[in-house]
Amino acid sequence: MAAELTAHQLIARHRPTLDLALETIRTRAYWSPHPEHPKAYGEDGSLDTAAGKAAFDALSGTRLDLGQPGTDGWVGGEISPYGIELGVEYPHADLDVLLPAMRTGQKAWRDAGAELRAMACLEILGRIADRTMEFAQAVMHTSGQAFMMAFQAGGPHAQDRGMEAVAYAYVEQSRTPETAEWTKPQGKRDPLALTKRFTPVPRGIGLVIGCNTFPTWNGYPGLFASLATGNAVLVKPHPRAVLPLALTVQVARDVLTEAGFDPNLVALAAERPGEGIAKTLATRPEIRIIDYTGSTAFGDWLEAHARQAQVYTEKAGVNTVIVESTDDYRGMLANLAFSLSLYSGQMCTTPQNLLIPRDGIRTDQGAKTYDEVTADLARAVDGLLGDDARANALLGAIVNPDVKARLEAAAGLGEVALASREVTNPEFPDAVVRTPVIVKLDGAKPEDEAAYTSECFGPVSFAVAVDSVGHALELLRRSVREKGAMTVGAYTTDPEVEEAVREVCLDEAAQLSLNLTGGVYVNQTAAFSDFHGSGGNPAANAALCDGAFVANRFRVVEVRRPA
């Protein structure tokens, strides 16, 4: 089949966007080609909210036939955290047929070169962006995110992260020139002269192991980093969040076909209930790269057992905020309340431990005791979520029964400063919606230590009383070093305290946010500018996105000959 998308068309269409992305990762300034407000997507056509909902609804009762080789059956059964059955079936693959087929097209994809691969990836992202509203519904009904968050995080922000990975991949592949003329003087003798050619070559097949909570946001960086560096990519979604990544694979296969490449460069590996194919795939010799987001236990298993692959993991951590002093007490409370509430705390960046001196803090409203700070924060959360409509818009739904169980158990760990309450969602009465719980613990008591030094994923936070700033810094350092952290926050008006917190975070490689009181929150990061994770502490062995995230997905092979 002749290509419908020529190299010239792809480059003319997407090279300006790539250039802007390259400039932005250099300057770290704000930029996004993907609007993050629904009104920017028009009032009619495929980008409209209603049209996106209709496209999502139309998927129910269908089979998403991707045309993959080795399909030996159909799987499905996703149930939305909002209580509806998605009713979509996906191809189940015979891996002994699919994996060899995926390798067939790698030579042509490798030989296409870094620029054309980047352009094809941007075409895939562009078509996904054209269906943002449909993807938002798919993310909402697999992750439990409220619609606005599913639209933003699952749509434009995820697309930004994918594009960011493409930009870094292009930079690293372009670091070495394609050819070089090498001449070495030999004194009176003729010089030695060689012509050298350098080719980035892929490692093999990349495996993306998707997560339940952020299937596209966490899935796109690895998918596009591997694809842009010449590798085929097999996407293994979380069994409860297949649809967003299946749609992504569908779009990618369409673009690759139209551009004259083998569509099997991107494929889906959906699984039967209880099949657990991630371990099987992770240790197959064809799999040379693995991207994983999820539990520490399985991330550690991958790092230990998938020895044939380059493994990138984002696991769990204990995120900490030190509260020492503030010149905007009301702003601090509002910012923290929002951070604790967003998506019911089901984010790897949500603060868990709030370290507050037991003697209290200095504020612009006078001195506040530990008890007052904790009580005021509880009131701020309560006020933020007091209206059920607003609560539903912020909290979304509890993604699985394990989160609900942890939330209910947390109330027995200490004195409850803010009790969790049930919220009814009129549109989705079967949704499990809960407000956060805040539990008071004592950082000096060994019996409390087990609670606040372990990750409690979900809407659970601990207000931990500490003896001093030094005690807080000690707990922060130990927590990041032993358990890891995706984010650290601090509130202080003291330059010496600020520098001390900064030093701990530099020593332990933890990303730090200071004195956030406005519309930027500790659990949010911006593509092209912020690094998500650092790769330097146990929470993750890679950062999204930097050069290290893409550079080892390919190797440079040299061919030299006499000039």
C-alpha positions as CSV (number, residue, x, y, z in Angstrom):
1,M,0.0,0.0,0.0
2,A,1.4,3.4,-1.0
3,A,1.9,5.9,1.8
4,E,-0.9,8.4,2.2
5,L,1.3,10.6,4.4
6,T,4.6,11.4,2.7
7,A,7.7,12.4,4.7
8,H,7.5,15.9,3.2
9,Q,3.9,16.3,4.4
10,L,4.8,15.1,7.9
11,I,7.8,17.4,8.2
12,A,6.0,20.4,6.8
13,R,3.1,19.8,9.2
14,H,5.0,19.1,12.4
15,R,8.6,20.5,12.2
16,P,7.6,23.9,13.5
17,T,5.9,22.3,16.5
18,L,9.0,20.2,17.3
19,D,11.2,23.3,17.0
20,L,9.0,25.1,19.6
21,A,9.2,22.0,21.9
22,L,13.0,21.9,21.6
23,E,13.2,25.6,22.4
24,T,10.9,25.2,25.4
25,I,12.8,22.3,27.0
26,R,15.9,24.5,26.7
27,T,14.4,27.6,28.3
28,R,12.0,25.7,30.7
29,A,9.4,28.4,30.0
30,Y,5.6,27.9,29.8
31,W,4.3,26.5,26.5
32,S,1.7,24.1,25.4
33,P,0.2,23.4,21.9
34,H,-2.8,21.7,23.6
35,P,-5.4,24.0,25.2
36,E,-6.4,23.0,28.7
37,H,-9.9,24.5,28.8
38,P,-12.9,22.8,27.1
39,K,-14.1,26.0,25.5
40,A,-11.0,26.1,23.3
41,Y,-12.2,23.0,21.6
42,G,-15.2,24.6,19.9
43,E,-18.9,24.2,20.2
44,D,-19.5,21.6,17.5
45,G,-17.6,18.9,15.5
46,S,-15.4,16.2,16.8
47,L,-13.8,18.4,19.5
48,D,-17.1,19.3,21.2
49,T,-17.8,17.9,24.7
50,A,-21.1,16.4,23.6
51,A,-19.6,14.9,20.5
52,G,-16.8,13.4,22.5
53,K,-19.4,11.9,24.9
54,A,-21.4,10.5,22.0
55,A,-18.2,8.9,20.5
56,F,-17.4,7.3,23.9
57,D,-21.0,6.0,24.3
58,A,-20.9,4.6,20.8
59,L,-18.0,2.3,21.8
60,S,-20.2,0.4,24.2
61,G,-21.0,-3.1,23.0
62,T,-18.3,-3.0,20.3
63,R,-15.1,-4.9,19.6
64,L,-12.1,-2.6,19.1
65,D,-10.6,-4.7,16.3
66,L,-7.0,-3.4,15.8
67,G,-6.1,-5.8,13.0
68,Q,-3.3,-7.3,15.0
69,P,-1.7,-10.6,14.1
70,G,-2.1,-13.5,16.6
71,T,-5.5,-12.5,17.9
72,D,-6.8,-15.6,19.6
73,G,-9.9,-14.2,21.4
74,W,-11.5,-11.2,22.9
75,V,-11.4,-9.8,26.4
76,G,-13.2,-7.0,28.2
77,G,-15.2,-6.4,31.3
78,E,-14.1,-2.9,32.4
79,I,-16.5,-1.3,35.0
80,S,-16.2,2.4,35.6
81,P,-15.5,3.7,39.1
82,Y,-18.7,5.6,38.4
83,G,-20.6,2.3,38.3
84,I,-21.3,1.8,34.5
85,E,-20.1,-1.1,32.4
86,L,-17.9,0.1,29.5
87,G,-18.9,-2.9,27.4
88,V,-15.9,-2.8,25.0
89,E,-13.9,-5.9,23.9
90,Y,-10.3,-5.9,23.0
91,P,-8.1,-8.4,21.0
92,H,-6.3,-11.0,23.1
93,A,-2.9,-11.8,21.6
94,D,-0.9,-15.0,21.1
95,L,2.4,-13.5,22.1
96,D,4.4,-16.1,20.1
97,V,2.7,-14.7,17.0
98,L,2.4,-11.0,17.9
99,L,6.0,-10.3,19.2
100,P,7.8,-11.7,16.1
101,A,5.4,-9.7,13.9
102,M,6.2,-6.5,15.8
103,R,9.9,-6.9,15.0
104,T,9.3,-7.2,11.2
105,G,8.8,-3.4,10.7
106,Q,11.7,-2.2,12.8
107,K,14.3,-2.0,10.1
108,A,12.3,0.4,8.0
109,W,11.4,2.4,11.1
110,R,15.1,2.5,12.2
111,D,16.2,3.6,8.7
112,A,13.5,6.4,8.6
113,G,15.8,8.5,10.9
114,A,15.2,10.5,14.0
115,E,13.4,13.4,12.3
116,L,10.8,11.4,10.4
117,R,10.1,9.2,13.4
118,A,9.5,12.4,15.5
119,M,7.2,13.7,12.8
120,A,5.1,10.5,12.8
121,C,4.9,10.6,16.6
122,L,3.6,14.2,16.5
123,E,1.0,13.2,13.9
124,I,-0.2,10.5,16.3
125,L,-0.4,13.0,19.1
126,G,-2.2,15.5,16.9
127,R,-4.9,12.9,16.0
128,I,-5.3,12.0,19.7
129,A,-5.7,15.7,20.4
130,D,-8.4,15.9,17.8
131,R,-10.3,13.3,19.9
132,T,-9.5,14.9,23.3
133,M,-13.1,14.9,24.5
134,E,-13.6,11.2,23.6
135,F,-10.3,10.4,25.4
136,A,-11.4,12.5,28.4
137,Q,-14.5,10.3,28.8
138,A,-12.4,7.1,28.4
139,V,-10.0,8.3,31.1
140,M,-12.8,9.5,33.4
141,H,-14.6,6.1,33.3
142,T,-11.5,4.0,33.8
143,S,-9.6,6.1,36.4
144,G,-12.5,7.7,38.4
145,Q,-11.1,11.2,37.8
146,A,-13.8,13.9,37.6
147,F,-14.5,15.1,34.1
148,M,-12.4,18.3,34.2
149,M,-9.4,16.5,35.5
150,A,-9.8,13.6,33.1
151,F,-10.0,16.1,30.3
152,Q,-6.9,18.0,31.4
153,A,-4.6,15.3,32.8
154,G,-5.8,12.6,30.4
155,G,-5.9,15.0,27.4
156,P,-3.7,18.0,26.8
157,H,-1.4,17.4,29.8
158,A,-0.8,13.8,28.7
159,Q,-0.3,14.9,25.1
160,D,2.2,17.5,26.3
161,R,4.2,14.7,28.1
162,G,4.2,12.6,25.0
163,M,5.5,15.5,22.9
164,E,8.1,16.3,25.5
165,A,9.4,12.7,25.3
166,V,9.6,13.0,21.5
167,A,11.6,16.3,21.8
168,Y,14.1,14.7,24.2
169,A,14.4,11.7,22.0
170,Y,15.2,13.9,19.0
171,V,17.8,15.8,20.9
172,E,19.6,12.8,22.1
173,Q,19.6,11.1,18.7
174,S,20.8,14.3,17.0
175,R,23.7,14.7,19.4
176,T,25.9,12.6,17.2
177,P,26.2,13.6,13.5
178,E,25.1,11.2,10.8
179,T,28.5,11.3,9.1
180,A,32.0,12.5,9.8
181,E,35.2,12.8,7.9
182,W,38.1,11.8,10.1
183,T,41.7,12.7,9.3
184,K,44.7,12.1,11.5
185,P,48.1,13.7,10.5
186,Q,51.1,11.3,10.2
187,G,53.9,13.7,9.8
188,K,55.8,13.1,6.6
189,R,53.5,10.2,5.7
190,D,50.1,10.6,4.1
191,P,47.4,11.3,6.7
192,L,45.0,8.5,7.8
193,A,41.6,9.3,6.5
194,L,38.3,7.6,7.3
195,T,34.6,8.2,6.5
196,K,32.4,7.4,9.5
197,R,28.6,6.9,9.6
198,F,26.7,6.9,12.9
199,T,23.2,5.3,13.1
200,P,21.0,5.3,16.2
201,V,19.7,1.7,16.5
202,P,16.7,0.6,18.7
203,R,17.1,-1.8,21.6
204,G,14.1,-3.9,20.5
205,I,10.5,-4.0,21.7
206,G,9.5,-1.6,24.4
207,L,6.8,-2.7,26.9
208,V,4.6,-0.1,28.5
209,I,2.8,-1.4,31.6
210,G,-0.1,1.0,32.1
211,C,-1.6,2.2,35.4
212,N,-5.2,2.5,36.6
213,T,-5.1,6.1,37.8
214,F,-3.4,8.0,34.9
215,P,-3.4,5.6,31.9
216,T,-2.4,8.3,29.3
217,W,-0.5,10.8,31.4
218,N,1.8,8.1,32.8
219,G,1.7,5.9,29.7
220,Y,2.6,8.4,26.9
221,P,6.1,9.4,28.0
222,G,7.5,5.8,27.7
223,L,5.4,5.0,24.7
224,F,6.6,7.9,22.7
225,A,10.1,7.9,24.0
226,S,10.6,4.3,22.8
227,L,8.7,4.8,19.5
228,A,10.6,8.0,18.6
229,T,14.0,6.2,19.2
230,G,13.1,3.5,16.7
231,N,11.6,0.8,18.9
232,A,8.4,-1.1,18.5
233,V,6.1,-0.7,21.5
234,L,3.7,-3.2,23.1
235,V,1.2,-1.5,25.4
236,K,-0.1,-3.7,28.3
237,P,-2.8,-1.6,29.9
238,H,-4.1,-2.1,33.5
239,P,-7.1,-4.4,33.3
240,R,-9.4,-1.7,34.7
241,A,-8.1,1.0,32.4
242,V,-7.7,-0.5,28.9
243,L,-9.8,1.8,26.8
244,P,-7.7,5.0,26.8
245,L,-4.5,3.1,25.8
246,A,-6.4,0.9,23.3
247,L,-7.7,4.0,21.5
248,T,-4.1,5.3,21.5
249,V,-2.8,2.1,19.9
250,Q,-5.6,2.3,17.3
251,V,-4.6,5.9,16.4
252,A,-0.9,5.0,16.3
253,R,-1.5,2.0,14.0
254,D,-3.6,4.1,11.6
255,V,-0.9,6.8,11.3
256,L,1.9,4.3,10.8
257,T,0.0,2.6,8.1
258,E,-0.7,5.9,6.3
259,A,2.9,6.9,6.6
260,G,4.0,3.7,4.9
261,F,5.3,1.9,8.0
262,D,4.3,-1.4,9.5
263,P,1.3,-0.8,11.9
264,N,2.6,-3.7,14.1
265,L,5.2,-1.3,15.4
266,V,2.6,-0.5,18.0
267,A,0.3,-3.2,19.5
268,L,-1.9,-3.9,22.4
269,A,-1.7,-6.7,24.9
270,A,-5.0,-6.9,26.8
271,E,-5.4,-9.8,29.2
272,R,-8.0,-12.2,30.5
273,P,-9.2,-11.8,34.1
274,G,-6.5,-13.0,36.5
275,E,-4.1,-13.8,33.6
276,G,-1.3,-11.5,34.9
277,I,0.7,-11.3,31.7
278,A,2.9,-8.5,32.9
279,K,5.5,-10.8,34.5
280,T,5.4,-13.1,31.4
281,L,6.0,-10.2,29.1
282,A,8.6,-8.5,31.2
283,T,11.0,-11.5,31.1
284,R,10.6,-12.4,27.4
285,P,13.8,-11.9,25.4
286,E,12.1,-9.8,22.8
287,I,11.3,-7.1,25.4
288,R,14.3,-4.8,25.7
289,I,12.7,-1.7,27.4
290,I,10.0,-1.6,30.1
291,D,8.1,1.5,31.4
292,Y,6.1,0.9,34.5
293,T,4.0,3.0,36.9
294,G,2.5,1.3,40.0
295,S,3.3,-0.4,43.2
296,T,6.7,-0.5,44.7
297,A,6.5,-4.3,45.1
298,F,6.0,-5.0,41.4
299,G,8.4,-2.2,40.4
300,D,11.1,-3.8,42.6
301,W,10.3,-7.2,41.0
302,L,10.8,-5.7,37.5
303,E,14.1,-4.2,38.4
304,A,15.3,-7.5,39.9
305,H,14.0,-9.9,37.3
306,A,13.7,-8.2,33.9
307,R,17.4,-8.4,33.4
308,Q,17.3,-8.4,29.6
309,A,15.5,-5.0,29.5
310,Q,16.2,-1.4,30.3
311,V,13.6,-0.8,33.1
312,Y,12.1,2.6,33.9
313,T,9.9,2.6,37.0
314,E,7.7,5.1,38.8
315,K,6.7,3.5,42.1
316,A,5.5,4.8,45.4
317,G,6.8,7.4,47.8
318,V,5.9,9.2,51.0
319,N,5.4,12.9,50.0
320,T,6.1,15.4,52.8
321,V,5.4,19.0,53.5
322,I,7.2,20.9,56.2
323,V,5.1,23.7,57.7
324,E,7.5,26.1,59.7
325,S,6.1,29.6,59.0
326,T,4.1,31.6,56.4
327,D,3.3,35.1,55.5
328,D,0.0,34.0,53.9
329,Y,-1.7,31.7,56.3
330,R,-5.1,31.7,54.5
331,G,-3.4,31.1,51.1
332,M,-1.3,28.2,52.6
333,L,-4.4,26.5,54.0
334,A,-6.3,26.9,50.8
335,N,-3.4,25.5,48.7
336,L,-2.9,22.5,51.0
337,A,-6.6,21.8,51.2
338,F,-6.9,21.7,47.4
339,S,-3.7,19.5,47.2
340,L,-5.1,17.0,49.6
341,S,-8.5,16.8,47.9
342,L,-7.7,16.7,44.2
343,Y,-8.7,13.4,42.7
344,S,-9.3,12.0,46.2
345,G,-5.5,12.0,46.9
346,Q,-5.1,9.3,44.3
347,M,-2.0,10.9,42.8
348,C,1.7,9.8,43.3
349,T,2.4,13.5,44.1
350,T,-0.3,14.1,46.7
351,P,1.2,15.2,50.1
352,Q,0.9,12.6,52.8
353,N,2.9,13.8,55.8
354,L,2.5,17.4,57.1
355,L,5.3,18.0,59.5
356,I,4.3,20.8,62.0
357,P,6.3,21.9,65.0
358,R,4.4,21.0,68.2
359,D,5.2,24.5,69.5
360,G,3.4,26.0,66.6
361,I,4.3,28.3,63.7
362,R,4.6,32.0,62.9
363,T,2.0,33.4,60.5
364,D,0.7,36.8,59.2
365,Q,-2.2,36.2,61.5
366,G,-0.1,35.7,64.6
367,A,1.3,32.6,66.2
368,K,-0.6,29.4,65.6
369,T,-0.3,26.2,67.7
370,Y,0.0,22.7,66.2
371,D,-3.6,22.0,67.1
372,E,-4.8,25.3,65.6
373,V,-3.0,24.7,62.3
374,T,-4.4,21.2,62.1
375,A,-7.9,22.3,63.0
376,D,-7.7,25.2,60.5
377,L,-6.6,22.9,57.7
378,A,-9.4,20.6,58.5
379,R,-11.9,23.5,58.2
380,A,-10.3,24.6,55.0
381,V,-10.8,21.1,53.5
382,D,-14.3,21.0,54.9
383,G,-15.1,24.4,53.4
384,L,-13.6,23.5,50.0
385,L,-15.7,20.3,49.8
386,G,-18.8,21.4,51.7
387,D,-20.9,21.7,48.6
388,D,-21.5,18.3,47.1
389,A,-21.4,19.5,43.5
390,R,-18.0,21.1,44.0
391,A,-16.8,18.1,46.0
392,N,-17.7,15.7,43.1
393,A,-15.9,18.0,40.6
394,L,-12.7,17.8,42.7
395,L,-12.7,14.4,44.2
396,G,-13.9,12.2,41.4
397,A,-14.5,8.6,42.5
398,I,-12.4,6.1,44.5
399,V,-10.7,4.0,41.9
400,N,-10.7,0.6,43.6
401,P,-11.7,-1.1,46.9
402,D,-8.1,-1.1,48.2
403,V,-8.1,2.7,48.4
404,K,-11.5,2.7,50.2
405,A,-10.1,0.1,52.7
406,R,-7.0,2.2,53.5
407,L,-9.1,5.3,54.0
408,E,-11.4,3.5,56.4
409,A,-8.5,2.0,58.3
410,A,-6.6,5.3,58.6
411,A,-9.2,6.6,61.1
412,G,-7.9,4.1,63.6
413,L,-4.3,5.1,63.5
414,G,-4.6,8.2,65.6
415,E,-6.7,11.2,66.6
416,V,-8.9,12.2,63.7
417,A,-8.7,15.9,62.9
418,L,-10.9,15.7,59.9
419,A,-13.2,12.7,59.4
420,S,-14.0,11.5,55.9
421,R,-17.6,11.6,54.7
422,E,-19.6,10.1,51.9
423,V,-20.6,12.3,49.0
424,T,-23.4,11.4,46.7
425,N,-23.0,11.8,43.0
426,P,-26.5,12.4,41.5
427,E,-25.4,11.6,38.0
428,F,-23.6,8.4,39.0
429,P,-25.3,7.0,42.2
430,D,-23.0,3.9,42.3
431,A,-19.8,6.0,42.5
432,V,-17.8,5.7,45.7
433,V,-16.9,9.3,46.6
434,R,-15.2,10.1,49.9
435,T,-13.6,13.3,51.3
436,P,-10.1,13.1,52.8
437,V,-9.3,12.1,56.3
438,I,-6.6,14.0,58.3
439,V,-5.1,12.1,61.3
440,K,-2.9,13.6,64.0
441,L,0.3,11.7,64.8
442,D,3.3,12.3,67.0
443,G,6.7,12.2,65.3
444,A,8.4,11.4,68.6
445,K,6.4,8.3,69.3
446,P,7.7,5.0,67.8
447,E,4.2,3.6,67.7
448,D,3.1,6.3,65.2
449,E,6.2,5.9,63.0
450,A,4.9,2.9,61.1
451,A,1.9,4.8,59.9
452,Y,3.6,8.0,58.6
453,T,6.7,6.2,57.1
454,S,4.6,4.0,54.8
455,E,2.7,5.2,51.8
456,C,-1.0,5.3,52.3
457,F,-2.2,5.9,48.8
458,G,-5.5,7.7,48.6
459,P,-7.3,10.6,50.5
460,V,-5.3,10.1,53.7
461,S,-2.9,12.6,55.3
462,F,-1.1,12.7,58.6
463,A,-0.5,15.9,60.6
464,V,2.7,14.9,62.3
465,A,3.8,16.9,65.4
466,V,7.6,17.4,65.4
467,D,9.9,18.7,68.1
468,S,11.7,21.3,66.0
469,V,12.7,22.2,62.5
470,G,15.7,20.0,62.9
471,H,13.5,17.1,63.8
472,A,11.4,17.8,60.7
473,L,14.4,17.8,58.5
474,E,15.7,14.6,60.0
475,L,12.3,12.9,59.3
476,L,12.2,14.3,55.8
477,R,15.7,13.1,55.0
478,R,15.1,9.6,56.3
479,S,11.7,9.4,54.6
480,V,13.0,10.4,51.2
481,R,16.1,8.2,51.5
482,E,14.3,5.1,52.7
483,K,10.8,5.4,51.1
484,G,11.3,7.9,48.3
485,A,9.2,11.0,47.4
486,M,7.8,12.3,44.2
487,T,7.3,15.7,45.7
488,V,8.4,17.7,48.8
489,G,6.8,21.0,49.9
490,A,7.8,23.5,52.5
491,Y,6.4,26.7,54.0
492,T,8.8,29.0,55.7
493,T,9.7,32.7,55.9
494,D,13.1,31.9,57.3
495,P,15.9,31.9,54.7
496,E,18.0,29.6,56.8
497,V,15.2,27.1,57.1
498,E,14.6,27.4,53.4
499,E,18.2,26.6,52.6
500,A,18.2,23.7,55.0
501,V,15.2,22.1,53.3
502,R,16.7,22.8,49.9
503,E,20.0,21.1,51.0
504,V,18.1,18.0,52.1
505,C,16.2,17.8,48.8
506,L,19.4,18.3,46.8
507,D,21.2,15.6,48.8
508,E,18.3,13.1,48.5
509,A,17.2,14.1,44.9
510,A,13.7,15.2,45.7
511,Q,11.7,17.8,43.7
512,L,10.9,20.7,46.0
513,S,8.1,23.4,46.0
514,L,8.4,26.3,48.3
515,N,5.6,28.5,49.8
516,L,2.9,27.7,47.3
517,T,-0.2,29.7,48.1
518,G,-1.9,30.5,44.8
519,G,-3.0,28.5,41.8
520,V,0.0,26.2,41.5
521,Y,0.0,23.0,43.7
522,V,2.7,20.7,44.9
523,N,1.0,17.7,43.2
524,Q,1.0,19.3,39.7
525,T,3.9,19.4,37.2
526,A,4.0,21.2,33.8
527,A,5.5,19.4,30.8
528,F,8.5,21.0,29.1
529,S,9.4,22.8,32.3
530,D,8.9,20.7,35.5
531,F,10.6,17.3,36.1
532,H,8.2,14.7,37.4
533,G,10.2,12.6,39.8
534,S,14.0,12.8,39.8
535,G,15.2,9.2,39.3
536,G,17.4,9.8,42.3
537,N,15.4,8.3,45.2
538,P,13.4,5.1,45.7
539,A,10.1,6.6,44.4
540,A,11.2,6.4,40.8
541,N,14.4,5.4,38.9
542,A,13.7,7.9,36.1
543,A,12.4,11.4,35.6
544,L,9.7,12.6,33.2
545,C,11.3,13.9,31.1
546,D,15.0,14.3,30.8
547,G,17.8,13.1,28.6
548,A,18.4,10.0,30.7
549,F,14.8,8.9,30.2
550,V,15.4,8.5,26.4
551,A,19.1,8.1,25.8
552,N,19.4,4.5,26.7
553,R,16.5,3.4,24.5
554,F,18.8,3.3,21.6
555,R,22.5,2.8,20.9
556,V,24.7,4.5,18.3
557,V,26.4,2.0,15.9
558,E,29.3,3.2,13.8
559,V,30.4,2.1,10.4
560,R,33.8,3.4,9.2
561,R,35.8,2.9,6.0
562,P,38.8,4.5,4.3
563,A,38.0,7.9,2.8
